[in-house]
Amino acid sequence: MFKNLLKGLFVIAITAMLNTPAQAFYSDMTPDHWAYQSIKFLTEVGVVVGYPDGTYKPDIPVTRAEFASMAIKALGQESTTVAQDIHFGDISPDFWAYDVIKKSVYFDLIPDSKGEFYRPFDSVTRAEAINMAVNAIASKEISQQKAAELISKSYKDYEQLPAWFLMGAAKAHVLDLVVVMPGREGMMEANRPANRAEVAMILYRMMQEAKLNPNAKLAEVMQKRTADGFIVDNVKVQGSIGIVPAGTIFPIKLNTVVGSQISNVGDIYTAKTPNNYVTKEKYLLISENSDLKGQVKFVQRGNLFKQHGEVILRNELLVTPNDQAVMVYGVATLDPAKIGFWRRIFKGASVQTKSGEIVNLRLLAPIKIDLTNGFIYE
């Protein structure tokens, strides 16, 4: 009875998730906010957090210590042990951000200015935030002249750029790491404090680029997870990212009985991944027993002398073992696999699956997966 109760609650939750329009992730954020998707993703993976009152406060500035913490989390290095010390005059080992600032130095995001001040409570400027993001990435060298030409042509306030930031700004422009708020197009605003919305966008873009082209020290520690399982063909591996193309076929194990004579359009189904999905190199894409959820999108009843039965399922949600819920769209068509001679003539075959039966799901859109931790980029 208890299992049936849990099953009922599970189905109710699924129905709500599939049929409820997107809601604001924080009470002061709406899905149409220009940085919403970045903030939502970074919240899901634990890089940023909201305030106790349920707000995100996208317009307030971020301190230099807070940004260092966010950057290290975004790069997945919060658990990495770093032995070497740092030598800032205003940072002691008992300061809450000492460890993340030390890692920021070790991974070459910032220089260790021996004896100088770090200024942890100052607001991080846009130049400082963007430059740290650039330093996480292995990028092509660029000449001073080329950098000056690129920045002067692209930003109206280029003359206000700090001299130390010229190279970083040019690389950031090439790497699309310069986040410009709506209404401020063509402005670098290098010296302005970066707000929490801008920081989220910068970190999100840094994460994606660093997974493809990390700097030398990050490349040493960004190890991809490996496993045995169902090999997914045609996955493109770029750095630490696996890109699964549209049209890829996954086997999924249905938890729900569906059939041409019993199912109706709109019925909810649930399923699980029966195996680990891995690349040909054995990099883990999606773990075994991840949950899949969707709806019956088409039903054709099997009618004697008229038509064979058919059911089309549309997958809409994937929940991974690390509790990330993402929209993953795919279709599975259930039709009579083998029809005898007389059935071909008279028609009317029906189709019905059993709980635990395997069907093939075809992806409708590509998905990008972080091979170091399994997070999926929407």
C-alpha positions as CSV (number, residue, x, y, z in Angstrom):
1,M,0.0,0.0,0.0
2,F,2.8,2.4,0.9
3,K,4.5,1.7,-2.5
4,N,1.2,2.5,-4.2
5,L,0.9,5.7,-2.3
6,L,4.5,6.7,-3.3
7,K,3.8,5.8,-6.9
8,G,0.6,8.0,-6.9
9,L,2.5,10.9,-5.4
10,F,5.3,10.4,-8.0
11,V,2.8,10.5,-10.9
12,I,1.1,13.7,-9.4
13,A,4.5,15.4,-9.2
14,I,5.4,14.4,-12.8
15,T,2.1,15.7,-14.1
16,A,2.6,19.0,-12.4
17,M,6.2,19.3,-13.8
18,L,5.1,18.5,-17.3
19,N,2.0,20.6,-17.4
20,T,2.9,23.7,-15.4
21,P,4.5,26.6,-17.3
22,A,8.0,27.7,-16.3
23,Q,8.0,29.6,-13.0
24,A,10.5,32.1,-11.6
25,F,13.4,30.3,-9.9
26,Y,13.6,33.1,-7.3
27,S,10.8,35.4,-6.3
28,D,12.5,38.5,-7.8
29,M,13.4,36.7,-11.1
30,T,11.1,35.9,-14.0
31,P,12.0,33.5,-16.9
32,D,12.2,36.4,-19.3
33,H,15.1,38.0,-17.4
34,W,18.1,38.3,-19.6
35,A,20.3,36.2,-17.2
36,Y,17.6,33.8,-15.9
37,Q,18.9,30.6,-17.6
38,S,22.5,31.2,-16.4
39,I,21.3,31.9,-12.8
40,K,19.0,28.9,-12.8
41,F,21.7,26.6,-14.0
42,L,24.3,27.9,-11.6
43,T,21.9,27.5,-8.8
44,E,21.1,23.9,-9.7
45,V,24.8,23.0,-9.7
46,G,25.5,24.9,-6.5
47,V,27.7,27.7,-7.8
48,V,25.4,30.6,-6.7
49,V,22.8,30.7,-4.0
50,G,19.9,33.0,-3.2
51,Y,19.0,34.9,0.0
52,P,17.0,33.5,2.9
53,D,13.9,35.5,1.8
54,G,13.8,33.6,-1.5
55,T,15.3,36.3,-3.7
56,Y,18.4,36.4,-5.9
57,K,18.9,40.2,-6.0
58,P,20.4,40.3,-9.5
59,D,21.4,43.9,-9.4
60,I,23.5,44.1,-6.3
61,P,27.4,43.8,-6.6
62,V,29.5,40.9,-5.7
63,T,32.6,41.1,-3.5
64,R,36.0,39.9,-4.7
65,A,36.0,37.1,-2.1
66,E,32.5,36.0,-3.2
67,F,33.5,35.9,-6.9
68,A,36.6,33.8,-6.1
69,S,34.4,31.3,-4.4
70,M,31.9,31.2,-7.2
71,A,34.6,30.9,-9.9
72,I,36.3,27.9,-8.1
73,K,32.9,26.2,-7.7
74,A,32.1,26.9,-11.3
75,L,35.3,25.2,-12.4
76,G,34.5,22.2,-10.1
77,Q,37.6,22.6,-8.0
78,E,36.1,23.3,-4.5
79,S,37.3,19.9,-3.3
80,T,40.8,20.1,-4.8
81,T,43.6,20.3,-2.3
82,V,46.2,23.0,-2.9
83,A,49.4,22.9,-0.8
84,Q,51.1,26.2,-1.7
85,D,50.4,29.3,0.4
86,I,49.4,32.8,-0.7
87,H,50.9,36.0,0.5
88,F,48.3,38.8,0.5
89,G,48.7,41.3,3.3
90,D,45.0,41.3,4.2
91,I,44.2,37.6,3.9
92,S,44.9,35.2,6.8
93,P,44.4,31.4,6.8
94,D,41.3,31.8,9.1
95,F,39.5,34.0,6.6
96,W,36.4,32.2,5.2
97,A,37.6,32.6,1.6
98,Y,41.3,31.9,2.1
99,D,41.1,28.4,0.6
100,V,39.3,29.5,-2.6
101,I,41.5,32.6,-3.0
102,K,44.5,30.2,-2.7
103,K,43.0,28.0,-5.4
104,S,42.4,31.0,-7.6
105,V,46.1,31.8,-7.4
106,Y,47.2,28.2,-7.9
107,F,45.0,27.8,-11.0
108,D,46.3,31.0,-12.5
109,L,43.0,32.9,-12.3
110,I,44.7,35.7,-10.3
111,P,48.4,36.5,-9.5
112,D,49.8,36.1,-6.0
113,S,50.7,39.7,-5.3
114,K,53.2,39.1,-2.5
115,G,52.6,41.4,0.4
116,E,50.0,43.5,-1.4
117,F,46.3,43.6,-0.5
118,Y,43.6,41.3,-2.0
119,R,40.8,43.6,-0.9
120,P,38.3,40.7,-0.3
121,F,35.4,43.0,0.7
122,D,35.7,45.3,-2.3
123,S,33.2,44.8,-5.1
124,V,34.6,42.9,-8.0
125,T,34.7,45.0,-11.1
126,R,33.6,43.8,-14.5
127,A,37.3,43.9,-15.6
128,E,38.4,41.8,-12.7
129,A,35.6,39.2,-13.1
130,I,36.0,39.0,-16.9
131,N,39.8,38.7,-16.6
132,M,39.6,35.8,-14.1
133,A,37.2,34.0,-16.5
134,V,39.7,34.5,-19.4
135,N,42.6,33.2,-17.3
136,A,40.7,29.9,-16.8
137,I,40.8,29.2,-20.5
138,A,43.7,28.3,-22.8
139,S,43.4,30.9,-25.5
140,K,45.5,32.0,-28.5
141,E,48.0,34.8,-27.9
142,I,47.2,38.2,-29.4
143,S,49.5,41.2,-30.0
144,Q,49.1,44.5,-28.1
145,Q,48.3,46.2,-31.4
146,K,45.7,43.7,-32.4
147,A,44.1,43.8,-29.0
148,A,43.9,47.6,-29.1
149,E,42.4,47.6,-32.6
150,L,39.8,45.0,-31.6
151,I,38.7,46.8,-28.4
152,S,38.6,50.3,-30.0
153,K,36.4,49.0,-32.8
154,S,34.0,47.1,-30.5
155,Y,33.5,49.3,-27.4
156,K,32.7,53.0,-27.3
157,D,34.3,53.4,-23.8
158,Y,37.6,51.7,-24.8
159,E,39.6,54.8,-23.6
160,Q,38.5,54.1,-20.0
161,L,39.9,50.5,-20.1
162,P,42.6,49.9,-17.5
163,A,46.0,49.3,-19.2
164,W,46.4,45.9,-17.4
165,F,43.1,44.7,-18.8
166,L,43.7,45.3,-22.5
167,M,44.8,41.8,-23.4
168,G,42.2,40.2,-21.2
169,A,39.5,42.3,-22.7
170,A,40.5,41.4,-26.2
171,K,40.6,37.7,-25.4
172,A,37.3,37.9,-23.6
173,H,35.7,39.6,-26.7
174,V,37.0,36.7,-28.9
175,L,35.8,34.1,-26.4
176,D,32.4,35.8,-26.0
177,L,33.0,36.3,-22.3
178,V,32.1,40.0,-22.3
179,V,28.6,40.2,-20.8
180,V,26.8,43.4,-21.8
181,M,23.5,44.3,-20.0
182,P,20.5,45.1,-22.2
183,G,20.5,48.8,-23.0
184,R,24.3,49.1,-22.6
185,E,25.3,47.7,-25.9
186,G,28.8,48.7,-27.1
187,M,30.0,49.5,-23.6
188,M,32.7,47.5,-21.7
189,E,32.2,49.4,-18.4
190,A,35.4,47.8,-17.2
191,N,35.6,49.7,-13.9
192,R,31.9,49.3,-12.8
193,P,31.2,46.8,-10.1
194,A,29.8,43.6,-11.6
195,N,26.3,42.7,-10.4
196,R,25.0,39.2,-9.5
197,A,23.3,38.8,-12.9
198,E,26.4,39.7,-14.9
199,V,28.5,37.5,-12.7
200,A,26.2,34.6,-13.4
201,M,26.5,35.1,-17.1
202,I,30.2,35.4,-17.0
203,L,30.7,32.3,-14.9
204,Y,28.2,30.3,-17.1
205,R,30.1,31.2,-20.2
206,M,33.5,30.5,-18.5
207,M,32.3,27.1,-17.4
208,Q,31.3,26.1,-20.9
209,E,34.5,27.3,-22.5
210,A,36.8,26.0,-19.8
211,K,35.3,22.5,-20.2
212,L,36.4,22.7,-23.9
213,N,39.7,24.5,-23.5
214,P,40.9,24.7,-19.8
215,N,44.2,26.3,-18.9
216,A,47.2,24.0,-18.3
217,K,46.7,23.6,-14.5
218,L,42.9,23.1,-14.8
219,A,43.5,20.5,-17.6
220,E,45.5,18.4,-15.1
221,V,42.6,18.0,-12.7
222,M,39.6,18.0,-14.9
223,Q,39.3,14.2,-15.2
224,K,36.4,12.7,-17.1
225,R,34.4,10.0,-15.4
226,T,34.5,6.5,-17.0
227,A,32.2,3.5,-16.9
228,D,31.0,0.5,-18.8
229,G,27.6,0.5,-20.4
230,F,25.6,1.1,-23.5
231,I,27.9,2.8,-26.1
232,V,26.3,5.8,-27.7
233,D,27.5,6.3,-31.2
234,N,28.5,9.6,-32.8
235,V,29.1,11.5,-29.5
236,K,31.5,14.4,-30.1
237,V,33.9,14.9,-27.3
238,Q,35.3,18.4,-26.9
239,G,37.5,18.8,-23.9
240,S,35.4,17.8,-21.0
241,I,32.1,18.1,-22.9
242,G,30.2,15.3,-24.6
243,I,27.8,16.5,-27.3
244,V,25.1,13.9,-28.1
245,P,23.6,14.8,-31.5
246,A,19.9,14.9,-32.4
247,G,18.7,11.6,-33.8
248,T,20.7,9.5,-31.4
249,I,18.9,6.4,-30.2
250,F,18.8,5.4,-26.5
251,P,17.2,2.3,-25.1
252,I,14.9,3.2,-22.1
253,K,13.0,0.9,-19.7
254,L,9.4,1.8,-19.3
255,N,7.9,1.8,-15.8
256,T,4.4,2.4,-17.2
257,V,2.2,0.0,-19.3
258,V,1.2,1.7,-22.6
259,G,-0.7,0.4,-25.5
260,S,-2.7,1.3,-28.6
261,Q,-5.9,-0.1,-27.1
262,I,-5.5,1.3,-23.5
263,S,-3.6,4.6,-23.7
264,N,-4.8,8.1,-24.4
265,V,-3.1,11.2,-25.6
266,G,-1.8,13.1,-22.6
267,D,-1.2,10.0,-20.4
268,I,1.9,10.3,-18.3
269,Y,4.6,7.7,-18.6
270,T,7.8,7.2,-16.6
271,A,10.9,5.3,-17.5
272,K,14.5,4.7,-16.5
273,T,17.8,4.3,-18.2
274,P,18.5,0.5,-18.1
275,N,22.3,1.0,-18.3
276,N,25.0,3.6,-18.1
277,Y,25.2,5.5,-21.5
278,V,28.9,5.9,-22.4
279,T,31.0,7.2,-25.3
280,K,33.1,4.8,-27.3
281,E,36.0,6.0,-25.1
282,K,34.0,4.8,-22.1
283,Y,33.4,8.3,-20.8
284,L,30.2,8.3,-18.7
285,L,27.3,10.4,-20.3
286,I,24.2,9.5,-18.3
287,S,24.1,7.1,-15.3
288,E,22.0,4.0,-15.0
289,N,18.6,4.4,-13.3
290,S,18.2,8.1,-14.3
291,D,14.5,8.9,-14.5
292,L,12.7,9.8,-17.7
293,K,9.3,11.3,-17.9
294,G,6.9,12.3,-20.7
295,Q,3.5,12.0,-22.2
296,V,1.7,9.9,-24.8
297,K,1.5,12.2,-27.8
298,F,-0.3,10.0,-30.4
299,V,-2.5,6.9,-30.2
300,Q,-3.8,4.9,-33.1
301,R,-6.1,2.1,-32.2
302,G,-5.7,-1.2,-33.9
303,N,-8.9,-1.9,-35.9
304,L,-9.7,-5.0,-37.9
305,F,-9.5,-4.5,-41.6
306,K,-8.6,-0.8,-41.1
307,Q,-5.3,-0.1,-39.4
308,H,-2.6,-1.4,-37.1
309,G,-2.1,0.1,-33.6
310,E,0.5,2.6,-32.9
311,V,1.6,4.7,-29.9
312,I,4.1,7.6,-30.0
313,L,5.7,8.7,-26.7
314,R,7.4,12.1,-26.3
315,N,10.0,12.3,-23.6
316,E,10.2,15.7,-21.9
317,L,12.2,15.4,-18.7
318,L,15.4,13.7,-17.5
319,V,16.3,13.6,-13.8
320,T,19.8,12.4,-13.1
321,P,21.1,10.8,-10.0
322,N,22.7,14.1,-8.9
323,D,19.1,15.5,-8.8
324,Q,19.5,17.7,-11.9
325,A,16.2,17.9,-13.8
326,V,16.5,19.0,-17.4
327,M,14.3,19.1,-20.4
328,V,15.4,16.3,-22.8
329,Y,13.1,15.8,-25.8
330,G,12.8,12.6,-27.7
331,V,10.2,10.3,-29.3
332,A,9.6,6.5,-29.1
333,T,7.2,4.9,-31.5
334,L,5.5,1.7,-30.5
335,D,4.1,-0.3,-33.4
336,P,3.8,-4.0,-34.2
337,A,7.4,-5.2,-34.8
338,K,6.5,-8.4,-36.6
339,I,3.3,-8.8,-38.5
340,G,2.4,-12.1,-40.1
341,F,1.1,-12.5,-43.7
342,W,-2.6,-12.5,-42.7
343,R,-2.2,-9.5,-40.4
344,R,-0.8,-7.6,-43.3
345,I,-3.8,-8.4,-45.4
346,F,-6.5,-7.9,-42.8
347,K,-4.8,-5.4,-40.5
348,G,-5.9,-4.7,-37.0
349,A,-2.7,-5.6,-35.0
350,S,-2.5,-3.8,-31.6
351,V,0.6,-3.0,-29.6
352,Q,1.1,-3.0,-25.8
353,T,4.3,-2.8,-23.7
354,K,4.8,-4.3,-20.3
355,S,6.4,-2.6,-17.3
356,G,10.1,-3.1,-17.6
357,E,10.1,-3.5,-21.3
358,I,12.8,-1.7,-23.4
359,V,11.9,0.7,-26.2
360,N,14.1,3.0,-28.3
361,L,14.0,6.7,-27.7
362,R,15.3,9.0,-30.5
363,L,16.6,12.4,-29.4
364,L,14.9,15.4,-31.0
365,A,17.6,17.9,-30.0
366,P,21.3,17.6,-29.1
367,I,22.4,17.6,-25.5
368,K,25.7,18.7,-24.0
369,I,27.0,16.8,-21.0
370,D,29.8,17.7,-18.6
371,L,31.9,14.5,-18.6
372,T,33.6,15.4,-15.3
373,N,30.4,15.5,-13.2
374,G,27.4,14.5,-15.4
375,F,25.7,17.9,-15.4
376,I,23.7,18.7,-18.6
377,Y,23.7,22.1,-20.2
378,E,20.3,23.3,-21.4
